[in-house]
Amino acid sequence: MSKIDRKRLSRGAGLTPEHIFDPITDGSSTGAAYQINQANIEPDQLQTPNAPFRVNLHIPYIASDISDDPDQALFGVPFTLPPLQEFFSISSATATAGFLRTPDVTDTTPRIILDEVSLSFDQRAEGCAIADQFWNQADGDRTGQAPEQGKMSFDGASDLSFRISIREKTPMMFTATAFPSTHDIESVEIGKEVFGTDISSNSFTGDFLRNNPFVTTDINKSINPYSTYMFIIDVKNIMDPTLANKTLCLPSVNVSMRFRHPLVTKDTGATIQNIPTAATPNNQGVPASRASKSKSITITEPVAGNIITADGAGGVSNELAAIDKVFKDGLKGGYDRQGMPPALEELQDSAGYEVIAVPLFNNRVNGGVLENTVNDEPFATGTDTTQIWDNRIIPLSHPVTVHHVILAWNWSVFFPSDDTTVLPGPDAQLTPNTSTFTVETGVASGTMLRSDAYSYNQLAYLSINQPSATASTPVPQSTWSAGAIDRIKFREQSLKRKGSGGSYDQTGLNAWDWELHQVPILGGGSPAGTGYYAQGKPFYLGRNWSLNAARNNVYNIGGGSVAPQDPGCEQFIEVRMKIGDSAGLQNLTTNSLVSGYGGHFVYIICKKHLT
């Protein structure tokens, strides 16, 4: 709908009804009353046509065990911000060898803008650095049990200088033909820098004022929704400090990236899983407009030849007051905390983009998990541990609709000790080599907090296994590449993978540090959802009350359409990961990497609603 234009009057011009009533009429699509009645006020008519969202990354601990080479002391986390399902489109891929997918970016694809980046970490409320577990331990004596660990170092604070950056690459899905059964060595490395800044130690060492968090604003960088991005922090100075062997750590690192996304139409309709049904006041697919509720604003125009007055029917003040009242009451749309829409809506688009970044296996005793350290994990069962787990619970305060789930799997090597008879260094760590090494990732909504009952509705699930290549190819098995979007290399020193000769190395096609996989939303019906690979339609999550308790069916892992468990009682989202091997994780090839340094992330891409 076009914006409302008013006719400007030159001095001395005669006042006619169209000067006043055309802009507010209910009888034309360009009139304010008409657009209010039809719930058709568009984002470009608003002062804030975009909705902000953040990607928040929490890294519990970064220390000098990140590498054995200061030039490799980089910590990076990849992410991607795919379009919501109604805007997502990639070229159809055939099943024949040699196909190459391409993303379809059109004028209707919402444009995402990066506005702000912040970094913070714990300094114990002092202008100091914090000693790590290898403090004052020279090469050859790095036991990781320094008594100074966690203590303050004011002399070492001068080493708290970093460079943070966001770098971009095209996903290998769009560069390698027949991906993921092939690999493109030319596009595995992270590419250009789209944002970067150096942070001086002066930001963290002031006696009275410290810039922690350090915040950079007004970045205004356009983000490609089909690209892979990686946040990288260079921590060389904490690993190679000015004071010899006085290595440092960054506890509780928090990274927050603020973006903005255009307002979009809220999710409604019979195809959205778990959303309140048409029998509820949500009125699927039909906005609660004044026109649909027989509550339209009527503008009375003066009859031709009558005097234009202020009060009464057809009076200027009287008719403008009807419009003014709508704006004084506030333009409404979206869903409230119980998933109910307003009784009357004016906004055409009342939803935005949201990302929930969920860390998993990210606070391990040795930085990551090796075949040699599985027994350090919770619930390990000696020499026959077949699986280890991690999970996170995210409370739901307002309704969201899950559109995509992305797994960022981490293969980053690390330096837990220089006693290689105990733990392998980064140049000796290997990809797990068995056909039974399996990773399962699941997302579900749950009910049990302060409740007499408990239940789950699974909404996304991915199982991958056998990451090591066979003797004839350096590429992972197809069973590991399920849902693969990208492989990312951002450091020179990467995990060794089995090459075409059957031996392990990190050269040529073999080396990368992270992978992105789609965790498909469960589906099986028609129409299907859209994504990098086949998946189900978006999945609504939110509490309700009795008026909108009835819900659409959902799909289970087997593809069957079923009624949701305890519909409308969703209290939280739970994300789980299980890493296992039926033959025992300790029976992997010696020095196998089970989970990379700093752990993994699961990104839940949602549509959030105005409340």
N, C-alpha and C positions, 0 to 999 in steps of 0.2 A: 504494500500500500504506500502511496506517495505521502510525503509529509504535508502538513496542513499549511497552506499559504493564505496570507491575508492581503487584502488590497490596500495599498498605501494611498493616502489622500494628500494631494498638494494643498497648500494654503488657499482657502477660498472656495474649494470644491464643494458641491452640494452633497449632503449625506443621503444615501439611498439604502434600502434594506439589504441589497447584496453586499455592501461593504461590511456589514456586521454579521449577517446571518448565513452567508455562503460558507464561511470557514467553520461554523459550528453546526450546520444542518444535519439532520438525521436522514435526509433523503438522497444524499450523494456520497459516494465512496470516499470523497476527499473531505468530508465533514467530520468534525470531532465527535459529534454525537453518534454518527454512523459507526465510526471505528470503535468507539466505546461499546456500543450495542453488540457489535459482532466479535468482541474480544480480539481485535485485530490491530492493536498498537504494536508496531514493530520495534526491534532494537535500535534501528538508526533514528528513531524518534525520541530516544531516551538520552539522558545526559550520560549514562554509563551503559553503553551497549554491550560491554564485555563483562564476563565473570572471572574473577581471579581464582587461581588454584596454585597449589604448591606441590613440589616433589621434595619430600623430606627424607634424607638418608641419615641413619644413625649407625656409626661405627664405634663400638665400645672401646677399642684400644688399637692404636698404631704405635709400634715400637721399632727398635733397631733390628728385630728379627724379620723385618719385611724383605730383606735381601742381604747377600754377602758383598754387594757391590754398591757403593754410594750412588753411582750413576743410575742404578736400577731401583733406587728407593722411591718408587712411585706407587701410590695407591689409587686405583681407579674403579669406578662403578659404572657400568653401562646402563642405559635406559632408552626407551623409545616411547613416543606419544602418538599412537595410532589414532586415526579418526574414529569417532563413534560409529557404531554399526551402520546407521542409515547413510553415512557419508563414506564409508570404507569401500574401496573398489580397486582391485588389481586385475590385470588382464587375465583372461581365462587361460589356464595351463593345461595342455594336453598331456596325455600319459605317455607320449612317444619321447624317445631320447632326444636331447638337444633343445628342449623348450627353454625359454627365458621369460620369466615373469616381469612385468613392468607395472608400477603403480600408476593409478589414474588420478591426477591432480587437476581439478577443474575449478571454475569460478565459484562453485557451490561448496567446495571443500573449506571448512572453517580454517582461518589463519590463526596460528598460535604465536604469541609474542613472549619472549623472555624479558622480564622487567628487572629482576633483582636476584642477587646471589649473596648468601651469607654463610659464614663459617664460624663455629665456636667450639671450644673444648674446655675441659676443667683445668683450672690453675689453682685450686684450693683458695680462691678469693684473694690471691696474692699476685704481685708482678713477678712471677717466678716460672721456672720450668720444673717438670717432674721427672725424677730419675726412673729409668726403666729397670727391668730385671737383670740386665747385663752391665749395669753401672760399674765402671772401674774394672771390668774383666777384659784382659787383653786377649788377642787372638791365641787360640790354643787353650784358653781357660774360660770359655763362655758356657758356664753351667746354667745360667738363667735363674740363679738363686741368690742374687746380690742382696745383702741385708739393707742396702740403701733404697731398694725399690719402693717407689711411692713417696719418697721424701722430696722436700723442696730444694731446688738448686737456683739460687739467685744469680750465681756466676754464669750458669748455663742459659739464662734467659735470653742472652744475646743471640742464641742459635734458633730462636723461635721466629724464623723468617721462612716464608714459603712462597711458592707460586701455585695458584689454583687456576684451573682452566676447564673449559668445556670444549670437547673436540667432537667432530662429526665424521661419519663415514656412511656410504651407501651399503645397506645390508647385502650380504652375499646372496640372499634369495633373489636379488635383482641384478646381480652381476655374473653369477656362475650358471652356465647352462646345466640343466638337469640337476640342479641343487635340490636336496642336500646330499645326493649320492656322489657329487663332485665337489671340488674345492678350488677356489680362485686365489692363488697366491698373490695376485696383484691387488686384491681388495680386502685382504685379511687385516691389514694394519689400520689403526685408527688414523683419521685424516686431518683435515684442516681444523684450526682453532677458531671457534666462533665467539669465544669469550675467554679472556685471560687477564690476570692482574697479579702483581707481586705484592706480597704483604710483608712489611718490615717488622722486625722484632719490637720496634718502638710502639707498635699498636698494642703490645701485650705487657709492657714492662713499666708503665707509668705508676707512680705512687698513689695517685688519686683518680686518674682517668685512664681507663684501658678500653680499647675498641674490641672487646670480646663479648658479644659476637662482632666480627668484622663484616660490614655490610656494604655492598656496592649496589647502587640504585640507578635508575634511568638508563638501563642497558639497551632496551628497545631493539632486540634482535629477532628477526623472523625465524621460526622453527619449521623445518620440513617434517610433517607428521609421519612420513615413511622412512626417515633416516634413523640411524643409530647414533646416539650421543653418549659421551662418557665424561663424567666428572672426574678430574684428576687432581690430586694434590701431591706436590713434590716435597718430600720430607727428608731430603738428603742431609740437611744440617743436624737433624736429631740422631742420625746414624753415624755421621762423620763430624762430631762436634769440635769446636775450637779447643776445648780442654780434652786432651787425649783420653780416649776410652770412657769419657763421662757421657755415655749415651742416654738419650732422653725418650720420653713417650708422650703421646697425646691421648689422654683418657677422655672417653665420652665425647667423641667428635660428632657434631651435628652440622649437617649441610642442609640448607634450605634454599630451593630455587623457586622463585615466584614467577608464574606465567599468567597470561590472560587469554581467554578463549571467548569467541562471540557467544551471546545467548542463543540457545536453540530451543526447539519445541520439546516440551516435556513428554515422557514416555506414557503412552496409553495404548489400549487395544488388546484384542483377544490373543495376539501372538506373543505378547510379553509374558514370560514365565513368572508365575507367583504374584502378579499384580492383582489387586481387587477386581472382581468380575463386573460385568455389565449390570448385574443385579444390585450393585451397591451404589451409593451416591457418587462414586468416581465417574460414572457415565462414560465408559470407555470410548475414546475417540471423539467425544463430543464435548468441547469446552463449555463450561458453565457460563455462557454468554447471556447478556440480558435478553437478546433476541430469542434464544432457545428457552429462556425461562419466562417469557412474556413480561419482562420487566424493562422494556426499552425506554430510554430517555426520548421524549418527544419535544422537538423544538417548534414553537408556534411563531410563524413569521407574520408581520403586519400585512393586512390586505392592501392591495394596490390603491393608492390614493389616500390611505389613512395616515395620520400623524404618527411619527416614530416617537414612542414614549419610553420611560424608564421602567415603570412598574406595571403590574398586571400582565395578562396573557399577551404575548408578543412584545412585551417591554424588554428593552435591552438588558437591564440589570436582572430582571426576572429570569430570562432565558440563559444568560451567562452564569447565573447562580447554579443552575442544574449541572453545568459542566464543571464549575469550580468545586462543587461538593465532591465529585468523583476524585479529583486530584487531592483535595484536602483529606479524604479518607484513605488515600494511597492506592496506587495501581496494584492490582492483585493477580496472582497466578501461582502455579506450582502446587505443592502439597505441604500440609502442616506436619507436625511430628507424628501424628497418627495416620498419615497417609491420606488425609481428607483434602480435597480441593476447596478453594473459597466458594462460598455460596454463589457469588457472581465474580466473573473474571473479566479483566480488561486487556491483559498482556497476551500477545500471540506467542511469544517465546519467553519461557520462564525457567529454563534449565541451563546448567553449565557443565563444565568438564571437571572431573576430580580424579586424583591419583592417590591410592593408598600404597605406599612402599613398605613392604614387610620384610625385615631381615630374618634370616634363618641360619643356624650354625655359625653365628658370627662372633662368639665370645669363647673361643676354645682355649684350653690350657696352653697349647703350643702355637697359637695363632691360626692354625688350620688343623686338619685331621689327616694323619698318615696311617698306613697299615701298621706301623710300629707303635702308634699311640692310641689305637682304638680302645685300649683298656682304660684310658683316662676319661672316656666319655661316660656320662650318666647311664646307669643300668647296664653297663658292660658286664658280660658274663664269662670272664676269663678268656681262655684260648678258643672258645667256640662261639664268640659273638657273631650272630648272623645279621643283626640290624641295629641301627642307631636312629634316634628320632629327634625332631625339634618341632615346636609349634608356637604360634602366636595367636592371641585373642584380641580382636579389635571391637570395642563396644559400639553399638549402633545407636546414635542419638537422633538422627533424622533419616528419612528414607533416601536410598540411592538405587540406581539400576546398574548392575554390572554388565559391561559391554565386552570387555576383553580381560584376559589374565595372561601375563607374560612372566616367564621364569628366566632370570639371569643366573646361569650356572657358572660357578667360579672354579677355574683351574690354576689360579695364581700360586706359583711356588713361593717358598719362604725359607728362612734360615733359623731353625729352632735351636741349633747348637752346632759348634764346630768339632764336636766329638762324633765323627761319622760312624764310630762303632756303636753309638747309641741311637742317633737320629741322623737321617741323611740331609745333606745340604741341598740347596736349590738345583744344583747341576746334576743331582743324582735321583731326583724324584720322577716317578714314572706314572703313566696312565694305567689304571686298573686293567688287567688283561683277561679276565674271565668272562665267559658268556653269561654268567649268572649275576654279575654286578648290576644292581638295579636301583634306580631312583624313582620314587613315587611322590608326586606333589598333588595335593588336593586342597580345594577351597570349599567351605560349607558355611551355611548359616546355622546358628544354634540357639537353643532355649534351655536355660538351666539356672541362670543367676537369680538368687533369692526366690527360687521356685520349687514347687512340689513335683515337677515333672522335668524331663530332659528329652531333647530330640534334636536331630540334625537333618538338614536338607542339603545334600551334595549339589554343588552348582558347577564345579569345574574339576577336571582330573586329568593327569598325564602320568604315564609310566614309560620310562626309557631304560634300556639296558645294553650292556656290552659296548663301552665307549672306545675300546682299543680296536685297532684295525686288524684285519687278517694279514697273513703273510704276503698277500698280493696287492694290497692297496693301503695308502696312508690315511684314508678317510674312515671315520667311525662307521660301525655297522648301521644298517638302516633302522634297526630297532632302537638305536640311541638317537638317531636323527629325527625321530618323530616330532613334528611341530617345529623343526629347526627354522629359525629366521636368519640368524647371523652367527659368525665366528669372529672374534675380535682379538687382535694382538696389540698390546700397547707398551710392552717392555721387550727388550732384546732377549732377556733370559726367560724362556718359557718352558712349560712342562714337556718332558720327552715323550714322544709318541712312537709307536712301533711303525717303522717305515717299510717300504716294499721288500726290503731284504730280510725282514723278520727281526731286525735289531732296533733298539731304541735310539732315537736322536731327536734333536729339536730344530733341524734345518729344513729348508725347502718347504714342502707342503705340510709339514707335520706340526708346526708350532702355533698355538694360539692360547689366550689366557682366559677368555670368557666366551660363553655361548648364550644366545637368546632363543627361547623356545616359546611357542604358543601353548598355553594350557587351555585346551578347548572347553568352552561352556557346554555342558551336556545338552544334547539335542537328539533328534531323530524324526522329527515331524516335518511337515511342510506348511508354510515356507521355512527354509533353513535360515540360520543366521549367516552373517558375513564375517570374514576374518582372513588371516593368512592361509589357513586351511579350514576344512569343514568344521563347523561348530554350531551350537544352538543359538536361539534367539536370546536377547538380553534377559537378565534375571533380576527381578525387583526384590528389594529387601527393605523391610520397615515394619514397625509396630502398627497395630490398628486398634480400633475399639469395635463394639458390636455392629455398628452401622456399616462397616466395610470389612467384615471378617471373611466373607467368601472370597476365595482366591482362584486364579487360573491354575490349571495343572502344570506340573513340572516334569522334566525328564530325568530318569535315573541312568546309571552307568550302562545298563543294558539297552538303552534307547527306548524304553517304554514310557508312555505318558501316564503319570500317576498324580493323585491328589497330594499336595504338600503335607508334611508332618506339622502338626500344630500351627496351621496357617495364621499369619498375622502376629505370631508371638516371637518373631526373630529379635533377639537381644544383642547378638554379636556375630561377627564373622570370625571363623577360625581357619587358619592356614597351617597345614601340616606338611612335613617332609620326612620321608623314611629313606635312608640309605642302607642298602643291605646286599648280602651275598649268601645264598643258601649253603655255600661251601665254607662260610666263615670269612669275615673280613680280614682276620689275621692270616688267612691262607692265600691272600693275594700275593702277587710277586713282591718280594722284598722291596721296600721304598715306594710302594704305590701310594699315590695321593688320593685320599678318599674325599676330602673337602678342602677347597683352596683357602688361602689366607684371607681372613675377614669374612668368610662365609658367602652366602647367596642372598638374592633378593627376589621376591615375588611382587609384581606390580599389578594391582587391581585397578583397572581403568573403568571409571564409573561416570554416570550422568547424575549430577546432584540437582536438587530442585529448590527453587525459591520458596521460602517458608514465611 
